[in-house]
Amino acid sequence: MRRLDEAGERTALALAQRHGLPEILARVLAGRGVTLDNAGRELAPTIRDLMPDPSSLTDCDTLVGRLADAVDRNERIVIFADYDVDGATSAAVVSRTLSHLGATAKIVIPDRLTDGYGPSVPAMEQLADDGCEVLLCLDCGAGAIVPIEAAKRRGLTVLVIDHHPVNELAPADAVVNPNRGDDLSGLSECAAVGVSFMVMVALMREMRQRGRFAGKAEPSLMPLLDCVALGTVADVVPLSPLNRAFVTRGLVALRRRDNMGLAALTTVARLGGPVDAGHLGYVLGPRINAGGRIGQSGLGARLLTSDDPAETEAIAAELDRLNQERRALETTALAEATALVDESAPVLVVAGPWHPGVVGLVAARLKERFRRPAVAIGLTGEAGTGSGRSIPGVDLGAAIREAAADGLLIKGGGHAMAAGLTVAPERVATLTAWLEDRLGSVVREAMATDTLKIDAIAAPGAIDEPLARLLTDHGPWGAGRPKPVIALDAAHVEHVMPVGSGECLKLRLAGRAGPGIDAMLFRSAGPVGERLRAARGSSVNVAVEVTHGAFRGVPRAEISIVDVAEVRAAVRHAA
């Protein structure tokens, strides 16, 4: 555990004094890079202040001009989007914007199992046969060189809005991607849905300049921010000030139930209180994803673009059912994958007969449990479909792209923290050795510095509803802006009780004085769960995350355990 350095301590004190913040919140913010100079935008980020001119995105004006022409000429537009939450929300933002302009765009989402990720030559040929004139790829396509060449040969105009790093750009008519090498917008941390929203802002400006709104009210895009918030959180992009503004403003729209599909999904998910960022990532996002993982890939986009109450209710119920099925598949696959793990390996690579729709979730759970990069590969056909998750300091996406360039993979790509791949089953062992050689030293260095950072120390009784509300109000927390962690010093474990199927533990923790509290340990398989089961009747130091929630309409603090240590271990303030 590392404490704030001297400069950080001064910053925390100054933030507390100048902005009237409680000490614990000031320490949390100082530990996440907030200073007196940037405190204004960090404490109250707004889209108006933080979103740059969309024209700063390379190719944005070119794409917008051509798309505006397509709207004016009533050309046949097809939206081709990825099957995950970022793709579905991007499709919804663009489709609804075009609808405001009187244009109709068909949405096509590839099937994860039969089509794979992104554009393919057969898909491009089919779109051309169906009469597509303008193809708009969302959250995919930036590196799809061969498929887009095929589309161009058939006479399609191809426009791309993406955010994935690629080694070589596809020959589309316009590629808007803040992660392309010649883009200077500074928006590389945005999800595809955030980029799509900014491009749609530019499209509305272009149509305004063309006189489309003369004599009538211009449609507002602000209600679409609920989809932007959902895609941003679900894609686990860093919560930069602009992304935080997207999420904060989007939660307002979501709580107003502007989007009928999202309103139906919150109902079927039984969310009783106000929706927060945690619900986006852990409740709504997984249900949208369930269609693309194990059901019909287009269900999420259909839900988000429908204004039919009966249709949205039916789709939401189906997504909820598919999510339950996905959880069962994940549980089985995770148990089998855990048994295959070589705990001495710097990169965990496991393969088995698992549904390709859950391998990313399995990789994420392995990464969380063993705290090192993990790749899970589903061997269900002639080729293995794999997904990987990484730890801070290890760029797994770059390694996977390099492996693909070296011929080890059929295809592969991704971000620093997440990657996808397709590999021949007989090459899995070779890939494993290659990743260990390529990333071994980097992983060991990252693991050596992988220390839990504690923001403050408190007695169990001090973790109450007002503190939870304070921390939640200054979120959202997530990628690049981790949740605050508080150490409960010498907490006495009075009760430990399995909950549900036994995957979770509910604990009663008491301090030396004052009231005790209830806390939860989710996914209790592993060393933390083992230590807490053995600690009943004794005292331990417990690190917890605190969120604000409600039970039967009554506000309360919800406390999640993230780590445990013996009492004799020193617990100090950290950042």
N, C-alpha and C positions, 0 to 999 in steps of 0.2 A: 504494500500500500504506500502511495506517495502523497505527501502533504503539499499544499500550495507553497510555492516558493515565496520569497520575501516580496517580490513584485506583485504576485497574485494576492497575497494577504493585504497589501496596500490597496489594490484595486477593489477587492471585496469590501473593505472598510469604506472606501470612497463611494462605491455604488450604494451601499446602505445609507450613508449620510446624505448624499445628494438627491437620491430618488426615494428616500423613505422606505427602503426595503428591509424586511426582517433579515437578520444575519444569515440564517440558513439559506435563504433564496439568493442573497448576494454572493455567498460562497459558491453556490451551484452555478450561477451565471459567470462569475469570474473564472471558474474552472472550465468553462466552455467558450472562452475567448471574448467575452463581453468586456468592453472597456468603457471609460467615460466618453470616449469619442464616438463609439458606435452604439451606445446604450439606447439611444432614441429609437433607432430602427429595429434593434433587437427586442426591446420591450413592447413595441407596438408596430410591427411590420405591416405596411399597407401596399397593396398592388399599385396604387397610384404613384407612390414614391419610389417603388423598387423595380417595376417592370420597365425595361428599356424600350426604345422604339423597335418594333419587330423587324424593321428594315435592317437592323444591325446584324441579323442572321443572314449568312451568305445564301444567296439564291432565293431569299424570301420574296423579293419584289418580282422576280421572274416567275416563280410558282404562282403567286397571287394574280399576276396579270393574266397568265394562261387560264387559271381556274375561273377568273372573272369572265373571260371570253367564253368559256364553256357554259357558264350560267346564262350569259346574254344570248348565246346561239342555241340554247336548249339542247346541248350535246348530251350524249349518254355517258354519265359519270358512274364509275364503279369505285367504291371504297374497299380496299383489300387490307385487312388489319390482322395483327397477331391475335392468337387465341387466349392471351392472358388478360388480366384486369387492365393493364396499361393500354393494350390494343382495343379492348371493348370500350373503355371510356374515351379513347381517342376517336373511335368511330362514332360514338354518340355525340361528342362535341362537334365534329365536322358535319355529320349528317343533319343535326338539328340546326346548325348555322346555315347550311345550304337550303334547308326547308324554309327558314326565315326569308330567304332570298327568292323563294318560289321555285327552287330546283329540287329535283328528286334524284337521289343517289342510291344505287343498290349496294348493300353491304355484303361482302364475301369474307368469311373467316375460314381459313384452311383447317382441316382436321388434323389433330396432333398425330394420330396413328397412321392414317393413310397418306396424308400430304406432307407432313413434317412442317418445320418452321419456315415461314416466309414464302415468297413467290417461287413457283416451280415452272418449268417449261410446259408441262401438261396444263397447269392452271392458266397460264398465259394464252395458250392456244385455245382453250375453252372460252375464255373471256372474249377473245377476238371473234370466235365463231358466233358468240351470243350478241355481237354488235356493239361491244364496248368501244368508246372513242377516246375517253380520258380516264386513265387509271391512276388512282391516288393511293399509294401504299403508306400505311400508318404503322409505326413501331416496328417496321421491317423494311427490307428492300435496299438499304443503303449499299450493301455489299453483294446483292444478288445479280452479279454481272451477266451470267449466261441467260437466266430467265428474262431479264429486262432486255437483253439483246434480242431475244425471241419475240418479245412483245413489240419492240420497235420495228422489227422486220414485218410484222403484221399490220403496221400502220398506227399503232396506239400511241397517244401522247402519255408519257409516264412521269408522274410527279411523286416525290417521296418526302415524307416527314418522318424522321427517325431520330434516335439518340444513341444508337449503339456504335462504339468505335469499330472501324473497319480498316483493313490494310489498303484496300483499293476501292474507289467509288464506282458504283454501277453507272452505266451510260444513260441515265435518265435525263429527261428534259430539264428537270430541276431537282436538286437534292438539298433539302433543308435539314441540317443535322449539326447541332452545336459542337459535336465531337469530331467533325471532319477537320482535317489538318489546317485548312485555310480559313476557318471560322474564327472571328475575333469578337464575337458577341459576349463572351464571358458567361454563357448560359449552359455550360457543359453539365451542370448538376441537375438540370431539369429532366423529368420523365418525358416520354413522347407526348403524353396528354398535355403537359404544360407547354411544350413547343407547339402542339396543334392549336391550343387556345390562342397563343400569340399570333400564329399565322392567320387564324380566323379573325382576330382583331384587325389585322392588316387587310384582310379581304373585305371586311365591312367598311373600312376607310376607303378602299378602292371603289367599292360600289357607291359609296356616298359621293365621291368625286365624279362618278359617272352619272350622277343624278338619279340614282335608283330610289332615293327616299324623298325626292322633291314633293312637297305638299303633304307628306304623311310622316308619322312617327317612326323613328328608326328603332328596330328591335334591339333589346339589350342582351348582351352575352353573359351578364353577371349570374343569371340563374344556372348557367352551365358549370359554374365553379364547384358544384357538388361532385360532378364527375371528375373534374380536375383534382380535387382533394382526394377522392378515392383512388384514382390511378397513381397519384404521387406517393401516397403512403404505401399502397400495395406493392409498388415496384421498388420500394426500399431505396429510393434515391436520397442523397444527403439533404437534410432539412436546412438548406441555405435560407437567408432571410426571404427571398422571393418565394421559395417553395413553402415556407411557413406561412407567408401571406396567402398563398393559394389555399392552403389547408384551412387556415383560420376563417377566411371568408367563405370557403366552400362548406364548412360545417354549419355556418349560419343558413345557407341555402338548403342544406340537407335537413336541418331541424324544421324548416318551413315546409318540408315535404314537397318542394317544387317539382321534383322528378317522380312521376307516378310509380315507375318501376322500383326506384330505391325506397320509396315509401312502403311498397308492398314487401320488399325484402326485409326492411326493419321490422315489419309486423310479423312476418313468418319466423324471423330470428328471435322474436320475443324480447326485443330491446325495450324495456319499460321506461328508462330515463332518457335524458338528452344524449344524442349520439356524440361521441368524442373520437379523437384520432385513434385510440386503441380499438374502438369498434370497427373503424375502417380496415385496419390491418388484420384483426383477428376474428371478426365476425362477418362483415359484409364482403370483404375481399375474397376470403376462401370460398364463399358461396358463388360469387361471380366466376371464380376460377374453376369451380367444380364442373361446369359445363364443358370447358375446354380440356379438362384433365380426363374425365371418364364418361362424358355424355356428348351432347351435341355442341360443337364448338361455338356455334352462333347464338346460343341461348343468352349469354350475358349481354351482347350488343342488342339483341331483340328486346330484352327487358328494359335497357336504358333508353331505348328510342321509342318505346310504345306509350301511347296515351289512352289505351283501351283498358279500363279497370279489370274486366274479366280476363284479358290476356295477361296483364302484368301479375294478377293474382295467381294464375295457373303457372306461369313461368317461375315465379318466386317459389312456389311450392315444389316444383320440380327441381330447382337448384338446391333447395334445402334437402330434399331427398337424396340427390346426388352427392351432396356434401357429407351426409351420413355414410353413404356407401364408400366414398373416398376415404373417410376416417378409418373404416374397417380394413380397407386394402392397405392403408398406410401402416396401421398397427401390425399387421402380419408381416409386411415387407421389412419394417424396421426391426422386428425381433430377429428375423432371418439375417438381415444385414449386420446387426450388432454382433451376432455369433461369428461372422466372417472377419471381423476387424482385427488387423494386426496392430496392436497398440504401440508397437515400437516404430512403426512407419511414420515418416514425417507427413506424408500425404496418404489419406485413407482412400483406397479404391476398392469398391466391392461390386460384384455383379451377380445377378440371379434372375429367376423367372418372374420379375415384378412388372406390374403395369407401368408403362412409360409415364402415365399421368401422375404417379406418386414418387418417382425417383428424386425429383427436386426436393420434396418434403423430407424424404429419407436422408438425403445429403445434408439438409439443414439440421436435422436432429442429431446426426452423427457429429457434425461440426460443433454443435452446442455442447454435446456431452464430452467429447474428447479434445475440444479446443484446438483443432487443427483443420486444415482444408480437407474436404471430403468430396468424393465423386461416387455417385451411385448409378449403376448401369442396368437397365432392364433388358434382359435377353429374351425377347418374345418372338423373334423372327429371324430373318437372314442377317439383320444388322442390330446392334445394341444401341438403344437410345439412352443417353446418359445426361446427368445434370450435376453440377458441382457448386459448392458453396465454400467461401474462403474466410480467412480471418484478417483483421487489419494488418497491413504491411505486406501482404502476399497477393500479387496481381494474378489471380487464377485465369481470368479471361485472356490476358496476353499470352500466358503459357499455352492455353488451349488453341488460340489462333496460330501460335508457332508450331504446335504439334500438327495441326491441319496442314500448314504450309510444308512441313517436313514429310507429309504423306502418311502419317500414323493414323489419321482419322479420315473418314469419308467426308465429314464437314464438322466445323466447330467454331465457336465464337463466344462473346460475352463481355461482361464488365469485370472490374477488379475483384468484386465480391461474389459474382455469380457467373456461371458459364453453362453452355449446353453443347452437346456433341453427339455425333453418330459414328460408331466404330464397328468394324468387323469383329465378331466374337473371338476369332483367333488372335486378334491384336491387343486384347485387353491386358495380357501380361506384359507385353512390350510397352504399352502406354503407361502402365504402372511404374515400370522401371524408369521410363523416360521422365515422368513427372517427379519421381524421387530424386533423380539426378539433377533435373532442371531447377527444382524448388527446395530441395532438402536443406541447404544452408540458410536460405531465406526464411523458411518455416522455423527452423531451430532458433534463429535470431528473434523472430517475431514472438515465439512462444516464451522465450526468456524474458521478454518485456511485457508479457501478457499478465499484468497485475490488476486485480480489481481495484478500482479507484473509488474511494469513499468520500462523500461530500460533507458529511457531518456525523456526529455521535449523538444519540438521544436515548433516553429511557423509554421502555415500551409504552408507558402511559402518555408520553408526549406526542405519539403518533395519533393525531386525532383528525376529525373532519375538517376543521379550519385549515390545518396544515396541508391536507390532501387537496383542498380546493385551491389554496395558494399555489401549489406546485403545478396543478393541472392548468390553472389560468395562465401560467407563464410558459406553457408548452406551445405547440406540440413537441414531444420528444420522440426521437427515433434515430435513423441513420445519420451519422455526422453530428448528432446532438443527443447523446445518450441520456436515458432517463436518470434522474437523480438517484443516488444510492445512499442510504442512511444505515449506519451501524448501530444495532441495539446491543449495548454493552452489558454483558453478564445477564442475559435473559434466561429466566428459569423456565424450562420446558415442562409445563404441567400436564398437557395432554397431547397425544399424537394419534390421529384417527384417519384411516384410509377413507377416501371419498369416491363415490361413483364406482368405477370398475377397479379402483385401487391404484390408478395412475397418478392420483393427486393425494396430498396429505393436508389435513387441517390441523393446525397446532394452536394451543393456548400458551401464550408467552407472558410471564409476569416479571416485573422489575423488583428492585430492592424495596421500593415503596410505590404507592399509587396503584391505579387500576391496571389489570392485564389487558391484553389484546388478542384477537384472533388473527392468524396469518395462514396463508396457503403456500404450499410448495407444489407447483405444477410439474408434470413429467418427473415423478419422484424416483424413477429407475436411475441408478447411478450413485456416486459417492456422497453427494449432499443428502439424498434421501436416506441412505444407509446410516450416516452420522446422526441425523435427526431422530430416526427410529431408536437408535441406541442411546440417545441423550435424554429420553423421558426420565423426569425426576432429577435432572442435573441442570447446570447452567452452561450456556454457550454464548459466544458472540455471533450474532446473526446479521447478515447484510440483507436489506430489504429495499424494494421499490414500492412507492406509495402512489396510488391513483385515487381519484374521486369518483364515487359511484353512488348508487342508491339501492336499498332493499325494501320492497313493498312501499315505494314512494318516499322513504326516509333517507336523506343524504347520509353518507358514511365514508370513512376511509377504507380503501381496499388495499391490503398489504400482501405483497408477494415476496417470498424468500428467494434470494439468488445465490447465497453462499453461506457457509457456516465455518466457524473456527473455534478452537479451544479457548477458554477464558484466559489462560495464561498468555495468549498471543496479544501483543500490543496493538490496540486500535487507535489510530491517529487520524486527525483531519487530513483529507486528501482532495485532489482535484483530478 
